[in-house]
């Protein structure tokens, strides 16, 4: 069955460290749940030699992989 769920509105819950994105609440319509929480990653541009920036990007990549591969098995 196809879903007709859509986003009715959104609100920022929390900004991520150093401007790397934000946590959002998406209020839904025609969905089994009234809202969902999502993390939107939007890293700022940084020098390639910036170790802290590289570490944050790697951490977000690991987190994304977890949600794609392992979370559905829980």
Predicted model as a PDB file, atoms N, CA, C, CB and O in Angstrom, pLDDT in the B-factor column:
MODEL        1                                                                  
ATOM      1  N   UNK A   1       0.822  -1.203   0.000  1.00 53.00           N  
ATOM      2  CA  UNK A   1       0.000   0.000   0.000  1.00 53.00           C  
ATOM      3  C   UNK A   1       0.859   1.256   0.000  1.00 53.00           C  
ATOM      4  CB  UNK A   1      -0.932   0.004   1.204  1.00 53.00           C  
ATOM      5  O   UNK A   1       1.862   1.330   0.710  1.00 53.00           O  
ATOM      6  N   UNK A   2       0.470   2.227  -0.784  1.00 57.00           N  
ATOM      7  CA  UNK A   2       1.229   3.482  -0.825  1.00 57.00           C  
ATOM      8  C   UNK A   2       0.796   4.385   0.322  1.00 57.00           C  
ATOM      9  CB  UNK A   2       1.033   4.203  -2.184  1.00 57.00           C  
ATOM     10  O   UNK A   2      -0.357   4.368   0.753  1.00 57.00           O  
ATOM     11  N   UNK A   3       1.738   5.163   0.797  1.00 72.00           N  
ATOM     12  CA  UNK A   3       1.477   6.077   1.905  1.00 72.00           C  
ATOM     13  C   UNK A   3       1.245   7.479   1.364  1.00 72.00           C  
ATOM     14  CB  UNK A   3       2.649   6.070   2.916  1.00 72.00           C  
ATOM     15  O   UNK A   3       1.913   7.918   0.428  1.00 72.00           O  
ATOM     16  N   UNK A   4       0.297   8.167   1.960  1.00 88.00           N  
ATOM     17  CA  UNK A   4       0.033   9.550   1.579  1.00 88.00           C  
ATOM     18  C   UNK A   4       0.561  10.509   2.633  1.00 88.00           C  
ATOM     19  CB  UNK A   4      -1.464   9.772   1.365  1.00 88.00           C  
ATOM     20  O   UNK A   4       0.198  11.685   2.650  1.00 88.00           O  
ATOM     21  N   UNK A   5       1.414  10.009   3.507  1.00 92.00           N  
ATOM     22  CA  UNK A   5       1.962  10.853   4.572  1.00 92.00           C  
ATOM     23  C   UNK A   5       2.729  12.017   3.955  1.00 92.00           C  
ATOM     24  CB  UNK A   5       2.884  10.029   5.516  1.00 92.00           C  
ATOM     25  O   UNK A   5       3.393  11.881   2.927  1.00 92.00           O  
ATOM     26  N   UNK A   6       2.615  13.159   4.614  1.00 96.00           N  
ATOM     27  CA  UNK A   6       3.351  14.339   4.172  1.00 96.00           C  
ATOM     28  C   UNK A   6       3.690  15.189   5.385  1.00 96.00           C  
ATOM     29  CB  UNK A   6       2.534  15.158   3.134  1.00 96.00           C  
ATOM     30  O   UNK A   6       3.145  14.994   6.472  1.00 96.00           O  
ATOM     31  N   UNK A   7       4.585  16.122   5.184  1.00 96.00           N  
ATOM     32  CA  UNK A   7       5.018  17.008   6.266  1.00 96.00           C  
ATOM     33  C   UNK A   7       4.065  18.198   6.334  1.00 96.00           C  
ATOM     34  CB  UNK A   7       6.494  17.485   6.050  1.00 96.00           C  
ATOM     35  O   UNK A   7       3.910  18.948   5.371  1.00 96.00           O  
ATOM     36  N   UNK A   8       3.433  18.352   7.491  1.00 97.00           N  
ATOM     37  CA  UNK A   8       2.525  19.482   7.700  1.00 97.00           C  
ATOM     38  C   UNK A   8       3.303  20.723   8.117  1.00 97.00           C  
ATOM     39  CB  UNK A   8       1.465  19.137   8.761  1.00 97.00           C  
ATOM     40  O   UNK A   8       3.003  21.834   7.680  1.00 97.00           O  
ATOM     41  N   UNK A   9       4.314  20.520   8.974  1.00 97.00           N  
ATOM     42  CA  UNK A   9       5.147  21.626   9.446  1.00 97.00           C  
ATOM     43  C   UNK A   9       6.401  21.042  10.068  1.00 97.00           C  
ATOM     44  CB  UNK A   9       4.381  22.527  10.470  1.00 97.00           C  
ATOM     45  O   UNK A   9       6.503  19.832  10.271  1.00 97.00           O  
ATOM     46  N   UNK A  10       7.344  21.903  10.365  1.00 97.00           N  
ATOM     47  CA  UNK A  10       8.564  21.451  11.033  1.00 97.00           C  
ATOM     48  C   UNK A  10       9.027  22.517  12.017  1.00 97.00           C  
ATOM     49  CB  UNK A  10       9.681  21.138  10.000  1.00 97.00           C  
ATOM     50  O   UNK A  10       8.713  23.700  11.882  1.00 97.00           O  
ATOM     51  N   UNK A  11       9.779  22.062  13.006  1.00 97.00           N  
ATOM     52  CA  UNK A  11      10.339  23.002  13.978  1.00 97.00           C  
ATOM     53  C   UNK A  11      11.725  22.522  14.379  1.00 97.00           C  
ATOM     54  CB  UNK A  11       9.415  23.142  15.230  1.00 97.00           C  
ATOM     55  O   UNK A  11      11.974  21.321  14.487  1.00 97.00           O  
ATOM     56  N   UNK A  12      12.606  23.459  14.592  1.00 97.00           N  
ATOM     57  CA  UNK A  12      13.950  23.131  15.048  1.00 97.00           C  
ATOM     58  C   UNK A  12      13.898  22.804  16.532  1.00 97.00           C  
ATOM     59  CB  UNK A  12      14.939  24.298  14.770  1.00 97.00           C  
ATOM     60  O   UNK A  12      13.342  23.563  17.327  1.00 97.00           O  
ATOM     61  N   UNK A  13      14.482  21.668  16.899  1.00 97.00           N  
ATOM     62  CA  UNK A  13      14.540  21.252  18.293  1.00 97.00           C  
ATOM     63  C   UNK A  13      15.882  21.658  18.892  1.00 97.00           C  
ATOM     64  CB  UNK A  13      14.321  19.726  18.422  1.00 97.00           C  
ATOM     65  O   UNK A  13      15.942  22.148  20.020  1.00 97.00           O  
ATOM     66  N   UNK A  14      16.962  21.452  18.133  1.00 97.00           N  
ATOM     67  CA  UNK A  14      18.309  21.732  18.639  1.00 97.00           C  
ATOM     68  C   UNK A  14      19.279  21.860  17.477  1.00 97.00           C  
ATOM     69  CB  UNK A  14      18.777  20.625  19.613  1.00 97.00           C  
ATOM     70  O   UNK A  14      19.204  21.094  16.516  1.00 97.00           O  
ATOM     71  N   UNK A  15      20.181  22.815  17.559  1.00 95.00           N  
ATOM     72  CA  UNK A  15      21.255  22.895  16.576  1.00 95.00           C  
ATOM     73  C   UNK A  15      22.372  21.955  16.987  1.00 95.00           C  
ATOM     74  CB  UNK A  15      21.781  24.346  16.436  1.00 95.00           C  
ATOM     75  O   UNK A  15      22.593  21.728  18.176  1.00 95.00           O  
ATOM     76  N   UNK A  16      23.077  21.406  16.004  1.00 93.00           N  
ATOM     77  CA  UNK A  16      24.212  20.538  16.283  1.00 93.00           C  
ATOM     78  C   UNK A  16      25.458  21.378  16.525  1.00 93.00           C  
ATOM     79  CB  UNK A  16      24.442  19.550  15.124  1.00 93.00           C  
ATOM     80  O   UNK A  16      25.508  22.554  16.163  1.00 93.00           O  
ATOM     81  N   UNK A  17      26.455  20.767  17.137  1.00 87.00           N  
ATOM     82  CA  UNK A  17      27.705  21.463  17.456  1.00 87.00           C  
ATOM     83  C   UNK A  17      28.313  22.122  16.233  1.00 87.00           C  
ATOM     84  CB  UNK A  17      28.705  20.497  18.064  1.00 87.00           C  
ATOM     85  O   UNK A  17      28.293  21.565  15.136  1.00 87.00           O  
ATOM     86  N   UNK A  18      28.838  23.278  16.426  1.00 86.00           N  
ATOM     87  CA  UNK A  18      29.619  24.004  15.417  1.00 86.00           C  
ATOM     88  C   UNK A  18      28.891  24.215  14.095  1.00 86.00           C  
ATOM     89  CB  UNK A  18      30.893  23.273  15.155  1.00 86.00           C  
ATOM     90  O   UNK A  18      29.530  24.308  13.047  1.00 86.00           O  
ATOM     91  N   UNK A  19      27.569  24.290  14.130  1.00 88.00           N  
ATOM     92  CA  UNK A  19      26.820  24.561  12.911  1.00 88.00           C  
ATOM     93  C   UNK A  19      26.785  23.417  11.916  1.00 88.00           C  
ATOM     94  CB  UNK A  19      27.383  25.743  12.251  1.00 88.00           C  
ATOM     95  O   UNK A  19      26.681  23.659  10.713  1.00 88.00           O  
ATOM     96  N   UNK A  20      26.869  22.173  12.382  1.00 93.00           N  
ATOM     97  CA  UNK A  20      26.883  21.013  11.486  1.00 93.00           C  
ATOM     98  C   UNK A  20      25.489  20.520  11.117  1.00 93.00           C  
ATOM     99  CB  UNK A  20      27.653  19.889  12.123  1.00 93.00           C  
ATOM    100  O   UNK A  20      25.369  19.473  10.480  1.00 93.00           O  
ATOM    101  N   UNK A  21      24.457  21.219  11.483  1.00 94.00           N  
ATOM    102  CA  UNK A  21      23.099  20.818  11.147  1.00 94.00           C  
ATOM    103  C   UNK A  21      22.169  21.065  12.315  1.00 94.00           C  
ATOM    104  CB  UNK A  21      23.055  19.351  10.738  1.00 94.00           C  
ATOM    105  O   UNK A  21      22.434  21.906  13.174  1.00 94.00           O  
ATOM    106  N   UNK A  22      21.068  20.314  12.335  1.00 97.00           N  
ATOM    107  CA  UNK A  22      20.095  20.497  13.405  1.00 97.00           C  
ATOM    108  C   UNK A  22      19.223  19.261  13.573  1.00 97.00           C  
ATOM    109  CB  UNK A  22      19.226  21.718  13.128  1.00 97.00           C  
ATOM    110  O   UNK A  22      19.134  18.408  12.691  1.00 97.00           O  
ATOM    111  N   UNK A  23      18.591  19.195  14.722  1.00 97.00           N  
ATOM    112  CA  UNK A  23      17.583  18.180  15.011  1.00 97.00           C  
ATOM    113  C   UNK A  23      16.231  18.850  14.763  1.00 97.00           C  
ATOM    114  CB  UNK A  23      17.708  17.615  16.503  1.00 97.00           C  
ATOM    115  O   UNK A  23      15.973  19.943  15.267  1.00 97.00           O  
ATOM    116  N   UNK A  24      15.381  18.198  13.992  1.00 97.00           N  
ATOM    117  CA  UNK A  24      14.074  18.761  13.634  1.00 97.00           C  
ATOM    118  C   UNK A  24      12.939  17.837  14.061  1.00 97.00           C  
ATOM    119  CB  UNK A  24      13.997  19.019  12.123  1.00 97.00           C  
ATOM    120  O   UNK A  24      13.091  16.615  14.070  1.00 97.00           O  
ATOM    121  N   UNK A  25      11.823  18.420  14.407  1.00 98.00           N  
ATOM    122  CA  UNK A  25      10.580  17.663  14.581  1.00 98.00           C  
ATOM    123  C   UNK A  25       9.742  17.941  13.337  1.00 98.00           C  
ATOM    124  CB  UNK A  25       9.806  18.069  15.923  1.00 98.00           C  
ATOM    125  O   UNK A  25       9.426  19.092  13.033  1.00 98.00           O  
ATOM    126  N   UNK A  26       9.389  16.880  12.624  1.00 97.00           N  
ATOM    127  CA  UNK A  26       8.515  16.998  11.467  1.00 97.00           C  
ATOM    128  C   UNK A  26       7.116  16.578  11.892  1.00 97.00           C  
ATOM    129  CB  UNK A  26       9.030  16.133  10.269  1.00 97.00           C  
ATOM    130  O   UNK A  26       6.899  15.425  12.268  1.00 97.00           O  
ATOM    131  N   UNK A  27       6.179  17.494  11.836  1.00 98.00           N  
ATOM    132  CA  UNK A  27       4.779  17.199  12.139  1.00 98.00           C  
ATOM    133  C   UNK A  27       4.133  16.682  10.858  1.00 98.00           C  
ATOM    134  CB  UNK A  27       4.022  18.470  12.693  1.00 98.00           C  
ATOM    135  O   UNK A  27       4.179  17.330   9.812  1.00 98.00           O  
ATOM    136  N   UNK A  28       3.530  15.498  10.967  1.00 96.00           N  
ATOM    137  CA  UNK A  28       3.037  14.797   9.783  1.00 96.00           C  
ATOM    138  C   UNK A  28       1.525  14.841   9.670  1.00 96.00           C  
ATOM    139  CB  UNK A  28       3.499  13.364   9.801  1.00 96.00           C  
ATOM    140  O   UNK A  28       0.813  15.041  10.654  1.00 96.00           O  
ATOM    141  N   UNK A  29       1.058  14.651   8.460  1.00 96.00           N  
ATOM    142  CA  UNK A  29      -0.378  14.461   8.241  1.00 96.00           C  
ATOM    143  C   UNK A  29      -0.553  13.149   7.480  1.00 96.00           C  
ATOM    144  CB  UNK A  29      -1.015  15.677   7.450  1.00 96.00           C  
ATOM    145  O   UNK A  29       0.287  12.763   6.668  1.00 96.00           O  
ATOM    146  N   UNK A  30      -1.655  12.483   7.763  1.00 93.00           N  
ATOM    147  CA  UNK A  30      -1.972  11.192   7.142  1.00 93.00           C  
ATOM    148  C   UNK A  30      -0.852  10.174   7.349  1.00 93.00           C  
ATOM    149  CB  UNK A  30      -2.232  11.376   5.647  1.00 93.00           C  
ATOM    150  O   UNK A  30      -0.464   9.468   6.418  1.00 93.00           O  
ATOM    151  N   UNK A  31      -0.338  10.105   8.576  1.00 94.00           N  
ATOM    152  CA  UNK A  31       0.728   9.169   8.917  1.00 94.00           C  
ATOM    153  C   UNK A  31       0.338   8.407  10.183  1.00 94.00           C  
ATOM    154  CB  UNK A  31       2.083   9.914   9.114  1.00 94.00           C  
ATOM    155  O   UNK A  31      -0.471   8.897  10.971  1.00 94.00           O  
ATOM    156  N   UNK A  32       0.899   7.217  10.386  1.00 92.00           N  
ATOM    157  CA  UNK A  32       0.578   6.441  11.591  1.00 92.00           C  
ATOM    158  C   UNK A  32       0.989   7.143  12.886  1.00 92.00           C  
ATOM    159  CB  UNK A  32       1.250   5.090  11.522  1.00 92.00           C  
ATOM    160  O   UNK A  32       0.379   6.909  13.929  1.00 92.00           O  
ATOM    161  N   UNK A  33       2.007   7.993  12.837  1.00 94.00           N  
ATOM    162  CA  UNK A  33       2.452   8.751  14.002  1.00 94.00           C  
ATOM    163  C   UNK A  33       2.330  10.243  13.686  1.00 94.00           C  
ATOM    164  CB  UNK A  33       3.922   8.377  14.394  1.00 94.00           C  
ATOM    165  O   UNK A  33       2.479  10.646  12.533  1.00 94.00           O  
ATOM    166  N   UNK A  34       2.061  11.063  14.708  1.00 96.00           N  
ATOM    167  CA  UNK A  34       1.846  12.488  14.449  1.00 96.00           C  
ATOM    168  C   UNK A  34       3.118  13.260  14.103  1.00 96.00           C  
ATOM    169  CB  UNK A  34       1.207  13.115  15.642  1.00 96.00           C  
ATOM    170  O   UNK A  34       3.054  14.284  13.422  1.00 96.00           O  
ATOM    171  N   UNK A  35       4.271  12.778  14.565  1.00 97.00           N  
ATOM    172  CA  UNK A  35       5.517  13.485  14.277  1.00 97.00           C  
ATOM    173  C   UNK A  35       6.697  12.526  14.354  1.00 97.00           C  
ATOM    174  CB  UNK A  35       5.717  14.660  15.255  1.00 97.00           C  
ATOM    175  O   UNK A  35       6.605  11.443  14.932  1.00 97.00           O  
ATOM    176  N   UNK A  36       7.808  12.951  13.756  1.00 96.00           N  
ATOM    177  CA  UNK A  36       9.071  12.210  13.825  1.00 96.00           C  
ATOM    178  C   UNK A  36      10.190  13.203  14.095  1.00 96.00           C  
ATOM    179  CB  UNK A  36       9.340  11.405  12.504  1.00 96.00           C  
ATOM    180  O   UNK A  36      10.078  14.389  13.785  1.00 96.00           O  
ATOM    181  N   UNK A  37      11.267  12.698  14.678  1.00 96.00           N  
ATOM    182  CA  UNK A  37      12.457  13.507  14.919  1.00 96.00           C  
ATOM    183  C   UNK A  37      13.515  13.081  13.910  1.00 96.00           C  
ATOM    184  CB  UNK A  37      12.976  13.350  16.396  1.00 96.00           C  
ATOM    185  O   UNK A  37      13.764  11.888  13.738  1.00 96.00           O  
ATOM    186  N   UNK A  38      14.134  14.039  13.250  1.00 95.00           N  
ATOM    187  CA  UNK A  38      15.184  13.745  12.276  1.00 95.00           C  
ATOM    188  C   UNK A  38      16.409  14.607  12.552  1.00 95.00           C  
ATOM    189  CB  UNK A  38      14.675  13.976  10.835  1.00 95.00           C  
ATOM    190  O   UNK A  38      16.310  15.699  13.112  1.00 95.00           O  
ATOM    191  N   UNK A  39      17.551  14.096  12.149  1.00 94.00           N  
ATOM    192  CA  UNK A  39      18.792  14.858  12.246  1.00 94.00           C  
ATOM    193  C   UNK A  39      19.196  15.235  10.823  1.00 94.00           C  
ATOM    194  CB  UNK A  39      19.932  14.034  12.977  1.00 94.00           C  
ATOM    195  O   UNK A  39      19.405  14.368   9.975  1.00 94.00           O  
ATOM    196  N   UNK A  40      19.301  16.523  10.577  1.00 95.00           N  
ATOM    197  CA  UNK A  40      19.742  17.006   9.264  1.00 95.00           C  
ATOM    198  C   UNK A  40      21.194  17.451   9.399  1.00 95.00           C  
ATOM    199  CB  UNK A  40      18.829  18.185   8.739  1.00 95.00           C  
ATOM    200  O   UNK A  40      21.502  18.390  10.132  1.00 95.00           O  
ATOM    201  N   UNK A  41      22.068  16.776   8.692  1.00 93.00           N  
ATOM    202  CA  UNK A  41      23.493  17.084   8.725  1.00 93.00           C  
ATOM    203  C   UNK A  41      23.814  17.995   7.553  1.00 93.00           C  
ATOM    204  CB  UNK A  41      24.358  15.788   8.678  1.00 93.00           C  
ATOM    205  O   UNK A  41      23.520  17.676   6.401  1.00 93.00           O  
ATOM    206  N   UNK A  42      24.419  19.128   7.862  1.00 92.00           N  
ATOM    207  CA  UNK A  42      24.801  20.092   6.835  1.00 92.00           C  
ATOM    208  C   UNK A  42      26.139  20.699   7.257  1.00 92.00           C  
ATOM    209  CB  UNK A  42      23.695  21.205   6.639  1.00 92.00           C  
ATOM    210  O   UNK A  42      26.191  21.823   7.758  1.00 92.00           O  
ATOM    211  N   UNK A  43      27.231  19.934   7.046  1.00 90.00           N  
ATOM    212  CA  UNK A  43      28.525  20.401   7.535  1.00 90.00           C  
ATOM    213  C   UNK A  43      28.998  21.670   6.828  1.00 90.00           C  
ATOM    214  CB  UNK A  43      29.558  19.311   7.368  1.00 90.00           C  
ATOM    215  O   UNK A  43      28.795  21.835   5.625  1.00 90.00           O  
ATOM    216  N   UNK A  44      29.625  22.554   7.582  1.00 88.00           N  
ATOM    217  CA  UNK A  44      30.202  23.751   6.962  1.00 88.00           C  
ATOM    218  C   UNK A  44      31.450  23.376   6.166  1.00 88.00           C  
ATOM    219  CB  UNK A  44      30.546  24.817   8.037  1.00 88.00           C  
ATOM    220  O   UNK A  44      32.043  22.319   6.383  1.00 88.00           O  
ATOM    221  N   UNK A  45      31.826  24.225   5.274  1.00 85.00           N  
ATOM    222  CA  UNK A  45      33.078  23.995   4.538  1.00 85.00           C  
ATOM    223  C   UNK A  45      34.244  24.198   5.495  1.00 85.00           C  
ATOM    224  CB  UNK A  45      33.200  24.953   3.297  1.00 85.00           C  
ATOM    225  O   UNK A  45      34.214  25.082   6.351  1.00 85.00           O  
ATOM    226  N   UNK A  46      35.262  23.373   5.340  1.00 78.00           N  
ATOM    227  CA  UNK A  46      36.438  23.486   6.202  1.00 78.00           C  
ATOM    228  C   UNK A  46      37.670  23.085   5.414  1.00 78.00           C  
ATOM    229  CB  UNK A  46      36.290  22.610   7.473  1.00 78.00           C  
ATOM    230  O   UNK A  46      37.586  22.447   4.365  1.00 78.00           O  
ATOM    231  N   UNK A  47      38.802  23.473   5.944  1.00 76.00           N  
ATOM    232  CA  UNK A  47      40.074  23.092   5.327  1.00 76.00           C  
ATOM    233  C   UNK A  47      40.237  21.580   5.396  1.00 76.00           C  
ATOM    234  CB  UNK A  47      41.268  23.803   6.022  1.00 76.00           C  
ATOM    235  O   UNK A  47      39.860  20.970   6.397  1.00 76.00           O  
ATOM    236  N   UNK A  48      40.784  20.969   4.366  1.00 72.00           N  
ATOM    237  CA  UNK A  48      40.966  19.521   4.343  1.00 72.00           C  
ATOM    238  C   UNK A  48      41.905  19.051   5.444  1.00 72.00           C  
ATOM    239  CB  UNK A  48      41.497  19.082   2.991  1.00 72.00           C  
ATOM    240  O   UNK A  48      41.862  17.883   5.831  1.00 72.00           O  
ATOM    241  N   UNK A  49      42.753  19.942   5.956  1.00 80.00           N  
ATOM    242  CA  UNK A  49      43.687  19.569   7.017  1.00 80.00           C  
ATOM    243  C   UNK A  49      43.060  19.691   8.408  1.00 80.00           C  
ATOM    244  CB  UNK A  49      44.935  20.436   6.937  1.00 80.00           C  
ATOM    245  O   UNK A  49      43.724  19.402   9.403  1.00 80.00           O  
ATOM    246  N   UNK A  50      41.809  20.109   8.497  1.00 87.00           N  
ATOM    247  CA  UNK A  50      41.132  20.280   9.784  1.00 87.00           C  
ATOM    248  C   UNK A  50      40.750  18.911  10.346  1.00 87.00           C  
ATOM    249  CB  UNK A  50      39.871  21.183   9.634  1.00 87.00           C  
ATOM    250  O   UNK A  50      39.788  18.293   9.891  1.00 87.00           O  
ATOM    251  N   UNK A  51      41.500  18.450  11.324  1.00 91.00           N  
ATOM    252  CA  UNK A  51      41.307  17.119  11.906  1.00 91.00           C  
ATOM    253  C   UNK A  51      39.947  17.004  12.597  1.00 91.00           C  
ATOM    254  CB  UNK A  51      42.430  16.807  12.905  1.00 91.00           C  
ATOM    255  O   UNK A  51      39.277  15.979  12.468  1.00 91.00           O  
ATOM    256  N   UNK A  52      39.534  18.032  13.322  1.00 90.00           N  
ATOM    257  CA  UNK A  52      38.247  18.009  14.009  1.00 90.00           C  
ATOM    258  C   UNK A  52      37.085  17.866  13.032  1.00 90.00           C  
ATOM    259  CB  UNK A  52      38.073  19.270  14.835  1.00 90.00           C  
ATOM    260  O   UNK A  52      36.138  17.121  13.284  1.00 90.00           O  
ATOM    261  N   UNK A  53      37.168  18.586  11.920  1.00 90.00           N  
ATOM    262  CA  UNK A  53      36.123  18.514  10.889  1.00 90.00           C  
ATOM    263  C   UNK A  53      36.059  17.097  10.306  1.00 90.00           C  
ATOM    264  CB  UNK A  53      36.391  19.556   9.759  1.00 90.00           C  
ATOM    265  O   UNK A  53      34.977  16.530  10.153  1.00 90.00           O  
ATOM    266  N   UNK A  54      37.213  16.542   9.988  1.00 90.00           N  
ATOM    267  CA  UNK A  54      37.267  15.183   9.432  1.00 90.00           C  
ATOM    268  C   UNK A  54      36.692  14.171  10.421  1.00 90.00           C  
ATOM    269  CB  UNK A  54      38.720  14.803   9.069  1.00 90.00           C  
ATOM    270  O   UNK A  54      35.989  13.244  10.018  1.00 90.00           O  
ATOM    271  N   UNK A  55      36.979  14.338  11.693  1.00 92.00           N  
ATOM    272  CA  UNK A  55      36.469  13.426  12.719  1.00 92.00           C  
ATOM    273  C   UNK A  55      34.943  13.508  12.798  1.00 92.00           C  
ATOM    274  CB  UNK A  55      37.095  13.751  14.093  1.00 92.00           C  
ATOM    275  O   UNK A  55      34.276  12.479  12.903  1.00 92.00           O  
ATOM    276  N   UNK A  56      34.387  14.716  12.749  1.00 92.00           N  
ATOM    277  CA  UNK A  56      32.926  14.877  12.786  1.00 92.00           C  
ATOM    278  C   UNK A  56      32.277  14.230  11.564  1.00 92.00           C  
ATOM    279  CB  UNK A  56      32.549  16.372  12.855  1.00 92.00           C  
ATOM    280  O   UNK A  56      31.260  13.547  11.689  1.00 92.00           O  
ATOM    281  N   UNK A  57      32.859  14.443  10.388  1.00 92.00           N  
ATOM    282  CA  UNK A  57      32.300  13.847   9.174  1.00 92.00           C  
ATOM    283  C   UNK A  57      32.307  12.329   9.255  1.00 92.00           C  
ATOM    284  CB  UNK A  57      33.081  14.308   7.945  1.00 92.00           C  
ATOM    285  O   UNK A  57      31.340  11.681   8.853  1.00 92.00           O  
ATOM    286  N   UNK A  58      33.391  11.757   9.771  1.00 94.00           N  
ATOM    287  CA  UNK A  58      33.483  10.300   9.914  1.00 94.00           C  
ATOM    288  C   UNK A  58      32.430   9.800  10.910  1.00 94.00           C  
ATOM    289  CB  UNK A  58      34.908   9.885  10.378  1.00 94.00           C  
ATOM    290  O   UNK A  58      31.797   8.770  10.678  1.00 94.00           O  
ATOM    291  N   UNK A  59      32.248  10.509  11.988  1.00 94.00           N  
ATOM    292  CA  UNK A  59      31.268  10.132  12.994  1.00 94.00           C  
ATOM    293  C   UNK A  59      29.853  10.124  12.403  1.00 94.00           C  
ATOM    294  CB  UNK A  59      31.342  11.090  14.192  1.00 94.00           C  
ATOM    295  O   UNK A  59      29.077   9.207  12.669  1.00 94.00           O  
ATOM    296  N   UNK A  60      29.517  11.138  11.606  1.00 93.00           N  
ATOM    297  CA  UNK A  60      28.197  11.183  10.987  1.00 93.00           C  
ATOM    298  C   UNK A  60      28.036  10.062   9.965  1.00 93.00           C  
ATOM    299  CB  UNK A  60      27.967  12.544  10.320  1.00 93.00           C  
ATOM    300  O   UNK A  60      26.946   9.504   9.831  1.00 93.00           O  
ATOM    301  N   UNK A  61      29.099   9.725   9.246  1.00 94.00           N  
ATOM    302  CA  UNK A  61      29.041   8.625   8.275  1.00 94.00           C  
ATOM    303  C   UNK A  61      28.797   7.293   8.987  1.00 94.00           C  
ATOM    304  CB  UNK A  61      30.351   8.558   7.449  1.00 94.00           C  
ATOM    305  O   UNK A  61      28.021   6.466   8.507  1.00 94.00           O  
ATOM    306  N   UNK A  62      29.452   7.083  10.123  1.00 95.00           N  
ATOM    307  CA  UNK A  62      29.251   5.856  10.904  1.00 95.00           C  
ATOM    308  C   UNK A  62      27.817   5.799  11.416  1.00 95.00           C  
ATOM    309  CB  UNK A  62      30.252   5.782  12.090  1.00 95.00           C  
ATOM    310  O   UNK A  62      27.183   4.745  11.372  1.00 95.00           O  
ATOM    311  N   UNK A  63      27.305   6.920  11.898  1.00 94.00           N  
ATOM    312  CA  UNK A  63      25.932   6.969  12.394  1.00 94.00           C  
ATOM    313  C   UNK A  63      24.936   6.652  11.274  1.00 94.00           C  
ATOM    314  CB  UNK A  63      25.630   8.351  12.999  1.00 94.00           C  
ATOM    315  O   UNK A  63      23.992   5.889  11.477  1.00 94.00           O  
ATOM    316  N   UNK A  64      25.150   7.234  10.105  1.00 94.00           N  
ATOM    317  CA  UNK A  64      24.265   6.983   8.973  1.00 94.00           C  
ATOM    318  C   UNK A  64      24.279   5.505   8.598  1.00 94.00           C  
ATOM    319  CB  UNK A  64      24.676   7.841   7.768  1.00 94.00           C  
ATOM    320  O   UNK A  64      23.231   4.921   8.323  1.00 94.00           O  
ATOM    321  N   UNK A  65      25.449   4.910   8.587  1.00 94.00           N  
ATOM    322  CA  UNK A  65      25.574   3.490   8.252  1.00 94.00           C  
ATOM    323  C   UNK A  65      24.812   2.629   9.262  1.00 94.00           C  
ATOM    324  CB  UNK A  65      27.061   3.073   8.210  1.00 94.00           C  
ATOM    325  O   UNK A  65      24.154   1.660   8.884  1.00 94.00           O  
ATOM    326  N   UNK A  66      24.901   2.984  10.545  1.00 95.00           N  
ATOM    327  CA  UNK A  66      24.170   2.249  11.573  1.00 95.00           C  
ATOM    328  C   UNK A  66      22.674   2.268  11.286  1.00 95.00           C  
ATOM    329  CB  UNK A  66      24.453   2.840  12.961  1.00 95.00           C  
ATOM    330  O   UNK A  66      22.023   1.223  11.297  1.00 95.00           O  
ATOM    331  N   UNK A  67      22.129   3.457  11.028  1.00 92.00           N  
ATOM    332  CA  UNK A  67      20.696   3.563  10.795  1.00 92.00           C  
ATOM    333  C   UNK A  67      20.260   2.865   9.509  1.00 92.00           C  
ATOM    334  CB  UNK A  67      20.292   5.015  10.747  1.00 92.00           C  
ATOM    335  O   UNK A  67      19.156   2.324   9.441  1.00 92.00           O  
ATOM    336  N   UNK A  68      21.111   2.873   8.499  1.00 94.00           N  
ATOM    337  CA  UNK A  68      20.768   2.206   7.246  1.00 94.00           C  
ATOM    338  C   UNK A  68      20.842   0.682   7.370  1.00 94.00           C  
ATOM    339  CB  UNK A  68      21.695   2.679   6.134  1.00 94.00           C  
ATOM    340  O   UNK A  68      19.977  -0.030   6.858  1.00 94.00           O  
ATOM    341  N   UNK A  69      21.872   0.191   8.048  1.00 95.00           N  
ATOM    342  CA  UNK A  69      22.133  -1.244   8.031  1.00 95.00           C  
ATOM    343  C   UNK A  69      21.629  -1.989   9.265  1.00 95.00           C  
ATOM    344  CB  UNK A  69      23.593  -1.473   7.890  1.00 95.00           C  
ATOM    345  O   UNK A  69      21.054  -3.069   9.129  1.00 95.00           O  
ATOM    346  N   UNK A  70      21.829  -1.446  10.454  1.00 92.00           N  
ATOM    347  CA  UNK A  70      21.569  -2.201  11.662  1.00 92.00           C  
ATOM    348  C   UNK A  70      20.268  -1.845  12.380  1.00 92.00           C  
ATOM    349  CB  UNK A  70      22.691  -2.015  12.587  1.00 92.00           C  
ATOM    350  O   UNK A  70      19.632  -2.723  12.962  1.00 92.00           O  
ATOM    351  N   UNK A  71      19.865  -0.593  12.351  1.00 90.00           N  
ATOM    352  CA  UNK A  71      18.642  -0.203  13.066  1.00 90.00           C  
ATOM    353  C   UNK A  71      17.412  -0.986  12.612  1.00 90.00           C  
ATOM    354  CB  UNK A  71      18.390   1.277  12.881  1.00 90.00           C  
ATOM    355  O   UNK A  71      16.586  -1.337  13.454  1.00 90.00           O  
ATOM    356  N   UNK A  72      17.251  -1.278  11.314  1.00 90.00           N  
ATOM    357  CA  UNK A  72      16.068  -2.048  10.901  1.00 90.00           C  
ATOM    358  C   UNK A  72      16.014  -3.449  11.522  1.00 90.00           C  
ATOM    359  CB  UNK A  72      16.040  -2.168   9.389  1.00 90.00           C  
ATOM    360  O   UNK A  72      14.943  -4.052  11.597  1.00 90.00           O  
ATOM    361  N   UNK A  73      17.137  -3.956  11.956  1.00 92.00           N  
ATOM    362  CA  UNK A  73      17.185  -5.305  12.543  1.00 92.00           C  
ATOM    363  C   UNK A  73      16.787  -5.305  14.014  1.00 92.00           C  
ATOM    364  CB  UNK A  73      18.583  -5.894  12.393  1.00 92.00           C  
ATOM    365  O   UNK A  73      16.538  -6.366  14.586  1.00 92.00           O  
ATOM    366  N   UNK A  74      16.725  -4.134  14.628  1.00 88.00           N  
ATOM    367  CA  UNK A  74      16.397  -4.056  16.055  1.00 88.00           C  
ATOM    368  C   UNK A  74      14.927  -4.264  16.322  1.00 88.00           C  
ATOM    369  CB  UNK A  74      16.820  -2.728  16.614  1.00 88.00           C  
ATOM    370  O   UNK A  74      14.498  -4.227  17.476  1.00 88.00           O  
TER     371      UNK A  74                                                      
ENDMDL                                                                          
END                                                                             
